[in-house]
Amino acid sequence: MSNSKVKITSVEKLSDNWYQLDKVNFEYQLKTGKWQSQSRECYDRGDGAAILLYNLAKKTVILTKQFRMPTYLNENLDGMMIEVCAGLLDADDALTCIKKEAEEETGFKINNPTKLFEIYSTPGAVTEKIHYFIAEYSDEMKVNEGGGLEE
C-alpha cells in the first residue's frame, strides 16, 4: 500500500465468522489538498479464480448451479445461480486453483487454461480479486462426476 493520499488510522475487526469484515478508518487527501476523515467496511474473503469451459465441436459450455444466500436475500426467489466454475485461491496460485476447481466442480481435468484478465468485481466493499480463465474441454477429459464439495 503506497498511496500517499491515504493514511489508515485504525482497523476494527467486526466479524471473522465466515470471512473477515473490518471497519477501516482513514484520512483521504482531496484534490484541494485538504484531508478528510472517512470510514469504510471492507470484506476480505481472499482472491478467487473462475473459468469458462467450452467445446467448439459441440458448441457447448459447462456451467454450475449453486445456492447463493445473498441472492436469495435480494429477490432471487430460490437463491440458485447458474455460474462459471470458480473458487477461492486459498494457498494456491490462480492457475493451480482453477485446475482443481474445474475438476472438483465439473469432473473435467483441464490442461491448458488461458488467463484472460483479473478484476476486482465489487471494489466498493470487497477486497477479492478474481482471475478469469477459459479452456476448451472434450469428453475424453472427463475424470469424475464433478458436483463440487458437500456443504
C-alpha positions as CSV (number, residue, x, y, z in Angstrom):
1,M,0.0,0.0,0.0
2,S,1.8,3.1,-1.2
3,N,-0.8,5.8,-1.9
4,S,0.5,9.0,-0.2
5,K,-3.1,10.3,-0.2
6,V,-4.4,7.6,2.2
7,K,-3.5,7.3,5.9
8,I,-5.2,4.4,7.7
9,T,-5.8,5.5,11.3
10,S,-7.5,2.3,12.6
11,V,-8.8,-1.1,11.7
12,E,-11.5,-2.7,13.8
13,K,-12.4,-6.4,13.1
14,L,-16.2,-6.6,13.1
15,S,-16.5,-10.3,12.2
16,D,-14.5,-13.2,11.2
17,N,-17.3,-15.7,11.3
18,W,-17.2,-16.7,7.6
19,Y,-14.5,-14.4,6.3
20,Q,-13.3,-11.2,7.8
21,L,-15.2,-7.9,7.9
22,D,-13.3,-4.9,9.0
23,K,-14.2,-1.3,9.7
24,V,-11.3,0.8,8.3
25,N,-11.0,4.4,9.5
26,F,-8.7,6.6,7.3
27,E,-7.7,10.0,6.2
28,Y,-8.0,10.8,2.5
29,Q,-6.4,13.8,0.8
30,L,-8.9,15.5,-1.5
31,K,-7.9,17.3,-4.8
32,T,-7.9,20.6,-2.8
33,G,-5.2,19.2,-0.6
34,K,-7.5,19.1,2.4
35,W,-7.5,15.8,4.5
36,Q,-10.9,14.2,5.1
37,S,-11.7,11.5,7.7
38,Q,-13.6,8.6,6.2
39,S,-14.7,5.1,7.2
40,R,-15.5,2.0,5.2
41,E,-16.4,-1.6,5.9
42,C,-14.3,-4.0,3.9
43,Y,-15.0,-7.7,3.5
44,D,-11.9,-9.8,3.0
45,R,-12.5,-13.3,1.6
46,G,-9.3,-13.8,-0.3
47,D,-8.8,-13.8,-4.1
48,G,-10.5,-16.2,-6.5
49,A,-10.4,-17.7,-9.9
50,A,-13.1,-18.5,-12.5
51,I,-13.2,-20.4,-15.7
52,L,-15.5,-20.9,-18.7
53,L,-15.1,-24.4,-20.2
54,Y,-16.2,-24.6,-23.8
55,N,-16.3,-27.2,-26.5
56,L,-16.1,-25.8,-30.1
57,A,-17.1,-29.1,-31.8
58,K,-20.3,-29.5,-29.7
59,K,-20.9,-25.7,-29.4
60,T,-21.4,-26.0,-25.6
61,V,-20.2,-24.5,-22.4
62,I,-20.2,-26.0,-18.9
63,L,-21.8,-24.0,-16.1
64,T,-22.6,-24.9,-12.5
65,K,-25.7,-24.3,-10.4
66,Q,-25.4,-23.4,-6.8
67,F,-27.4,-21.9,-4.0
68,R,-26.2,-18.4,-3.0
69,M,-27.8,-16.9,0.1
70,P,-27.0,-13.2,-0.8
71,T,-29.0,-13.5,-4.0
72,Y,-31.8,-15.2,-2.1
73,L,-31.9,-12.2,0.2
74,N,-32.1,-9.9,-2.8
75,E,-35.1,-11.1,-4.7
76,N,-33.7,-14.3,-6.3
77,L,-36.7,-16.5,-5.4
78,D,-34.9,-19.8,-4.9
79,G,-31.4,-18.5,-4.4
80,M,-30.0,-20.7,-7.2
81,M,-27.4,-19.2,-9.5
82,I,-26.0,-20.5,-12.8
83,E,-22.3,-19.7,-12.9
84,V,-19.0,-20.5,-14.4
85,C,-16.8,-22.8,-12.3
86,A,-15.0,-20.8,-9.7
87,G,-13.3,-21.0,-6.3
88,L,-11.1,-19.2,-3.8
89,L,-7.3,-19.4,-4.2
90,D,-6.6,-20.3,-0.6
91,A,-2.9,-21.1,-0.7
92,D,-2.7,-21.8,-4.4
93,D,-1.8,-19.6,-7.3
94,A,-4.7,-18.8,-9.7
95,L,-3.7,-21.4,-12.3
96,T,-3.4,-24.3,-9.8
97,C,-6.7,-23.2,-8.2
98,I,-8.7,-23.2,-11.3
99,K,-7.5,-26.6,-12.5
100,K,-8.5,-28.0,-9.1
101,E,-11.9,-26.2,-9.1
102,A,-12.7,-27.3,-12.7
103,E,-12.1,-31.0,-11.8
104,E,-13.9,-30.8,-8.5
105,E,-17.0,-28.9,-9.8
106,T,-17.3,-30.3,-13.3
107,G,-15.3,-33.5,-13.4
108,F,-13.1,-32.3,-16.3
109,K,-9.3,-32.4,-15.9
110,I,-8.2,-29.4,-18.0
111,N,-4.7,-29.0,-19.2
112,N,-4.1,-25.6,-20.7
113,P,-6.3,-22.8,-19.4
114,T,-5.8,-19.4,-20.8
115,K,-5.9,-16.4,-18.5
116,L,-8.0,-13.6,-19.9
117,F,-7.8,-10.9,-17.1
118,E,-8.1,-10.2,-13.4
119,I,-10.5,-7.8,-11.9
120,Y,-11.9,-6.5,-8.6
121,S,-15.5,-7.4,-9.0
122,T,-17.0,-5.5,-6.1
123,P,-14.3,-2.9,-5.2
124,G,-16.6,-0.7,-3.1
125,A,-16.8,-3.3,-0.3
126,V,-14.9,-6.5,-1.1
127,T,-11.1,-7.0,-1.3
128,E,-11.4,-10.0,-3.6
129,K,-9.7,-10.0,-7.0
130,I,-10.9,-12.7,-9.4
131,H,-8.6,-14.2,-12.1
132,Y,-10.7,-15.2,-15.2
133,F,-9.7,-18.1,-17.5
134,I,-11.1,-20.1,-20.4
135,A,-10.3,-23.6,-21.6
136,E,-11.5,-26.0,-24.2
137,Y,-12.8,-29.3,-22.9
138,S,-13.6,-32.6,-24.6
139,D,-15.5,-35.7,-23.4
140,E,-12.2,-37.6,-23.1
141,M,-11.1,-35.1,-20.3
142,K,-13.9,-36.3,-18.0
143,V,-12.3,-38.0,-15.0
144,N,-15.2,-37.9,-12.5
145,E,-18.8,-36.8,-12.0
146,G,-17.9,-33.4,-10.5
147,G,-20.6,-31.7,-8.5
148,G,-18.3,-29.9,-6.0
149,L,-17.9,-30.5,-2.3
150,E,-20.8,-31.2,0.0
151,E,-21.6,-28.1,2.1
